[in-house]
Amino acid sequence: MAFSGLSKRIRELPKSNFPAIIRMAEEDKSIISLGIGEPDFPAPKAVKQALKNAVDKNFTHYSPTAGRHELLEAIAKKLKRENKIKIDDPHRQIIATSGSSEAIMMAIMGIVDIGEELLVPNPGFVTYRPTVELIDAVPVSYNLSSEDGFQIHVEDIERLCTPKTQGIIVNTPSNPTGTVLKKKVLEEIADLAIEKNIIIVSDEAYEHLVYDKARHFSIGSLNGMEEHVLSLFSFSKSYAMPGFRLGYAVGPEKLVNAMQQFHLYTTLSPNTMSQIAGITALEKCGRDVEKMRLEYNRRRKFLLKGLQGVQGLEIEVAPEGAFYLFPRVTNGMTSEQASKALIKDAKVLTAPGNEFGTKGEGFVRMSYATAMPKLKEAVERMQENFK
Amino acid sequence: MAFSGLSKRIRELPKSNFPAIIRMAEEDKSIISLGIGEPDFPAPKAVKQALKNAVDKNFTHYSPTAGRHELLEAIAKKLKRENKIKIDDPHRQIIATSGSSEAIMMAIMGIVDIGEELLVPNPGFVTYRPTVELIDAVPVSYNLSSEDGFQIHVEDIERLCTPKTQGIIVNTPSNPTGTVLKKKVLEEIADLAIEKNIIIVSDEAYEHLVYDKARHFSIGSLNGMEEHVLSLFSFSKSYAMPGFRLGYAVGPEKLVNAMQQFHLYTTLSPNTMSQIAGITALEKCGRDVEKMRLEYNRRRKFLLKGLQGVQGLEIEVAPEGAFYLFPRVTNGMTSEQASKALIKDAKVLTAPGNEFGTKGEGFVRMSYATAMPKLKEAVERMQENFK
């Protein structure tokens, strides 16, 4: 059989309706976007200056496939300080990646073979399921429900484990639900991972964005989890650095060291200057992170309150993390119908919940990474026009 | 079967001895490296300034998965001007990638399914074969021989085509051999691709680095090849921008458009600021490229001449491209033995030829992306001490 123009692995990836909805929104400049998960803040000043210094000093050459030594060491210190994850050898247990997107892909490549299974949250971040399918492995959904604020039930996970299960992706704080997983839940998952001998991929891209009484907890910090957790982190959200394409993974030496080797076959390394700027972010931008977090929280509270006045949408448990709300659509519309109606009637862009998995059907995702005046206008419009 | 710590797809990747040889070299500061394929020049001044301007203007946010519109348009103009490749719609026929490494991986993902075959050069660039294996497809070597300067014989290709063959990777100028493929050879391959209905992945990372009478020719510019060639380009070599991690692919709309979609599952996009700097490279750095090319050519001629005085190494046909020489080892040593002896006796680091495939056995790769004084010292040492 000759070349058909596209591999089956790609042809069979799920089709998304979200790009069409975004295009609908782009046609009308008055539309306010709560659709995209991107900080509206620019990168911190110190980070920008560090990038400029790096290029002045001609750090324009290749970096090692693990990442630059000084970055790996700064990451190890941050992990100890902020995540209580202890690293013996940063150069073998950490890899810097081109965004945490690449870390997700590389983790999946390192964990599952053809036909093997990886448990993924439903609803969950849009890339998990297709990335598993991309390499001919099998994503198996574990369902999350709004009634208990989308917490994980470990019995559900246990029931889904088969001899083919290699691991589970856990995401806290969660995109799209904003849920912060409870420490107790994470401890139960850790115990199960040891019992079943599977690996936990812990996506903590929103680690710094938790509010009120919620605390972010890194499952990789639990005793005895050294060989059972690969933790993924990102500079995109915490430090408002999405354009830098910088993330990292930390975990079992065997897996991470292999990722460092086959990095040559994906992107070799993240941008060299971004890596140097990343050191500044880790070491000097704690205040910037906190300032942004406080502003996100102010918006979150405002949006939560505002949604109480929107007839067709309902929040059952207020989420305490990331920068998303994930209200249920209560007027009988599907996610897609609701997103389209919100554009047409209220001129507000949201992401249809079904984009995040079948169990996201009947919800919409709203990002509050949008400046307060726009958020106010969006709430008013939804209160008046969405029923 | 529970998780063994690493997927089979990764466990079975070929092991490389080159890192161990590099470590040998790192132990002695007097060793001169001809080992790594990286420009010794910093990025052009205008590119560095453009990067700084981009960060000043807060281009620190996400970019579209295809790449930034203004970059795609600048690439389309460059392709028309320099490669004679005509683009109807840059936004659907071009994708900007995190280095051409990522373009190689994404191309392979878009072309081959489990068990399908992709023809790769032997010797050839180190990532082709493992990247095909990474996604459980099958790399099939076509052999190149030093006797005719490592040109491709289209009859060999024809013989290797099976019903499972989906495409062929062609690399000109070549890493590791420095060969510039002749236009006539490329025309024959184009005809064969149409006859067999396979796709050509044309890796042109070294497009600007050709010398003497050699001319770089883009197979994608041939009539009727719109649906049969995916051309890959890089900013790393031409513009001395490896740390920017920026490359691009151009080709059939169906394939490229799919790559734009599944970019979400690899790295989303290359670094945003790098993309803006890339526009400056394409539009304003022709003189920088030419200046570096002239210097590479000066070194190439010097090294070619110098190698005539090295007893254990021989060049049969002088290569006219990239920044590599690929001499045969004539003293009975294997590639690895020769590389180790060159470190030990002459204190010169080279890459063993077998790293580039079985047909690279008996050769070593030398990069002349090294400043002239060091190159002179390296030649003297090899002439005196390698026999």
Chai-1 contact restraints between the chains, C-beta under 6 A:
chainA,res_idxA,chainB,res_idxB,connection_type,confidence,min_distance_angstrom,max_distance_angstrom,comment,restraint_id
A,M1,B,P163,contact,1.0,0.0,6.0,A-B,restraint_1
A,A2,B,N197,contact,1.0,0.0,6.0,A-B,restraint_2
A,F3,B,Q166,contact,1.0,0.0,6.0,A-B,restraint_3
A,F3,B,N197,contact,1.0,0.0,6.0,A-B,restraint_4
A,F3,B,I198,contact,1.0,0.0,6.0,A-B,restraint_5
A,F3,B,I199,contact,1.0,0.0,6.0,A-B,restraint_6
A,G5,B,K254,contact,1.0,0.0,6.0,A-B,restraint_7
A,L6,B,K254,contact,1.0,0.0,6.0,A-B,restraint_8
A,L6,B,L255,contact,1.0,0.0,6.0,A-B,restraint_9
A,L6,B,A258,contact,1.0,0.0,6.0,A-B,restraint_10
A,S7,B,G110,contact,1.0,0.0,6.0,A-B,restraint_11
A,S7,B,I111,contact,1.0,0.0,6.0,A-B,restraint_12
A,S7,B,V112,contact,1.0,0.0,6.0,A-B,restraint_13
A,S7,B,D113,contact,1.0,0.0,6.0,A-B,restraint_14
A,K8,B,D113,contact,1.0,0.0,6.0,A-B,restraint_15
A,R9,B,D113,contact,1.0,0.0,6.0,A-B,restraint_16
A,I10,B,G110,contact,1.0,0.0,6.0,A-B,restraint_17
A,I10,B,A258,contact,1.0,0.0,6.0,A-B,restraint_18
A,E38,B,Y62,contact,1.0,0.0,6.0,A-B,restraint_19
A,P42,B,N58,contact,1.0,0.0,6.0,A-B,restraint_20
A,P42,B,T60,contact,1.0,0.0,6.0,A-B,restraint_21
A,A43,B,T60,contact,1.0,0.0,6.0,A-B,restraint_22
A,K48,B,V55,contact,1.0,0.0,6.0,A-B,restraint_23
A,L51,B,V55,contact,1.0,0.0,6.0,A-B,restraint_24
A,K52,B,K52,contact,1.0,0.0,6.0,A-B,restraint_25
A,V55,B,K48,contact,1.0,0.0,6.0,A-B,restraint_26
A,V55,B,L51,contact,1.0,0.0,6.0,A-B,restraint_27
A,N58,B,P42,contact,1.0,0.0,6.0,A-B,restraint_28
A,T60,B,P42,contact,1.0,0.0,6.0,A-B,restraint_29
A,T60,B,A43,contact,1.0,0.0,6.0,A-B,restraint_30
A,T60,B,G243,contact,1.0,0.0,6.0,A-B,restraint_31
A,H61,B,P242,contact,1.0,0.0,6.0,A-B,restraint_32
A,H61,B,G243,contact,1.0,0.0,6.0,A-B,restraint_33
A,Y62,B,E38,contact,1.0,0.0,6.0,A-B,restraint_34
A,Y62,B,P242,contact,1.0,0.0,6.0,A-B,restraint_35
A,S98,B,S98,contact,1.0,0.0,6.0,A-B,restraint_36
A,S98,B,T267,contact,1.0,0.0,6.0,A-B,restraint_37
A,G99,B,T267,contact,1.0,0.0,6.0,A-B,restraint_38
A,G99,B,L268,contact,1.0,0.0,6.0,A-B,restraint_39
A,S101,B,T267,contact,1.0,0.0,6.0,A-B,restraint_40
A,S101,B,L268,contact,1.0,0.0,6.0,A-B,restraint_41
A,E102,B,T267,contact,1.0,0.0,6.0,A-B,restraint_42
A,M105,B,T266,contact,1.0,0.0,6.0,A-B,restraint_43
A,G110,B,S7,contact,1.0,0.0,6.0,A-B,restraint_44
A,G110,B,I10,contact,1.0,0.0,6.0,A-B,restraint_45
A,I111,B,S7,contact,1.0,0.0,6.0,A-B,restraint_46
A,V112,B,S7,contact,1.0,0.0,6.0,A-B,restraint_47
A,D113,B,S7,contact,1.0,0.0,6.0,A-B,restraint_48
A,D113,B,K8,contact,1.0,0.0,6.0,A-B,restraint_49
A,D113,B,R9,contact,1.0,0.0,6.0,A-B,restraint_50
A,I114,B,D136,contact,1.0,0.0,6.0,A-B,restraint_51
A,T127,B,L264,contact,1.0,0.0,6.0,A-B,restraint_52
A,T127,B,Y265,contact,1.0,0.0,6.0,A-B,restraint_53
A,P130,B,Y265,contact,1.0,0.0,6.0,A-B,restraint_54
A,T131,B,Y265,contact,1.0,0.0,6.0,A-B,restraint_55
A,L134,B,Y265,contact,1.0,0.0,6.0,A-B,restraint_56
A,I135,B,I135,contact,1.0,0.0,6.0,A-B,restraint_57
A,D136,B,I114,contact,1.0,0.0,6.0,A-B,restraint_58
A,P163,B,M1,contact,1.0,0.0,6.0,A-B,restraint_59
A,Q166,B,F3,contact,1.0,0.0,6.0,A-B,restraint_60
A,N197,B,A2,contact,1.0,0.0,6.0,A-B,restraint_61
A,N197,B,F3,contact,1.0,0.0,6.0,A-B,restraint_62
A,I198,B,F3,contact,1.0,0.0,6.0,A-B,restraint_63
A,I199,B,F3,contact,1.0,0.0,6.0,A-B,restraint_64
A,P242,B,H61,contact,1.0,0.0,6.0,A-B,restraint_65
A,P242,B,Y62,contact,1.0,0.0,6.0,A-B,restraint_66
A,G243,B,T60,contact,1.0,0.0,6.0,A-B,restraint_67
A,G243,B,H61,contact,1.0,0.0,6.0,A-B,restraint_68
A,G243,B,T272,contact,1.0,0.0,6.0,A-B,restraint_69
A,R245,B,N271,contact,1.0,0.0,6.0,A-B,restraint_70
A,K254,B,G5,contact,1.0,0.0,6.0,A-B,restraint_71
A,K254,B,L6,contact,1.0,0.0,6.0,A-B,restraint_72
A,L255,B,L6,contact,1.0,0.0,6.0,A-B,restraint_73
A,A258,B,L6,contact,1.0,0.0,6.0,A-B,restraint_74
A,A258,B,I10,contact,1.0,0.0,6.0,A-B,restraint_75
A,L264,B,T127,contact,1.0,0.0,6.0,A-B,restraint_76
A,Y265,B,T127,contact,1.0,0.0,6.0,A-B,restraint_77
A,Y265,B,P130,contact,1.0,0.0,6.0,A-B,restraint_78
A,Y265,B,T131,contact,1.0,0.0,6.0,A-B,restraint_79
A,Y265,B,L134,contact,1.0,0.0,6.0,A-B,restraint_80
A,T266,B,M105,contact,1.0,0.0,6.0,A-B,restraint_81
A,T267,B,S98,contact,1.0,0.0,6.0,A-B,restraint_82
A,T267,B,G99,contact,1.0,0.0,6.0,A-B,restraint_83
A,T267,B,S101,contact,1.0,0.0,6.0,A-B,restraint_84
A,T267,B,E102,contact,1.0,0.0,6.0,A-B,restraint_85
A,L268,B,G99,contact,1.0,0.0,6.0,A-B,restraint_86
A,L268,B,S101,contact,1.0,0.0,6.0,A-B,restraint_87
A,N271,B,R245,contact,1.0,0.0,6.0,A-B,restraint_88
A,N271,B,N271,contact,1.0,0.0,6.0,A-B,restraint_89
A,T272,B,G243,contact,1.0,0.0,6.0,A-B,restraint_90
